């Protein structure tokens, strides 16, 4: 029988995510709000594994971690790139394209 570690890993991540959400639901509103960033990031991390297949070796290595979703989240917290950097890049890119669109429209309307 062939073991698909991507599938096993996703199910493990999903259970960990479900447990995290269930625990959040027991908290007072202030603590839920404080944990909102963690929830969003863990949602995003989970979605990566829903749509991406990693090598069996990679998936197995993560699967063997006790709490792989939290391990990924903790790694993100210590990453040099921040979510705000990514959002700022998105804003900057959209502003650049909006300026180009505006200039094109003003040339076309002359």
C-alpha positions, 0 to 999 in steps of 0.5 A: 500500500502506497502512503500519500503523505500530502493527503495525510499531511493535509488531513492532519493540518485540517484537524489542527486547524479545526482544533484551533478554531474550536478553542478560539470559540471558547475564548472571550471576544477580546482574545478572539480579536487578538488571535485574528491575525493567527487565524487568518494566517493559519487559514492561508497556510492551510489553503496552500496545502489544499492546492499544492502537492509537495514531494513525499519527502517534504510532506512526510517531514512536515507530517512528522511534526507534532503540530505542523500548522503551528510550526509553519505559523511560528516560522512565518512570525520569524520570517523577514517578509511580513504580511504588511510588506506583501500588502504594501507591494500589492497596493503599490502595484495596483496604484502603478497600474491605476495611474497607467490606466488613467493616463491611457484614458486621458490620452484617449479622451483628447 
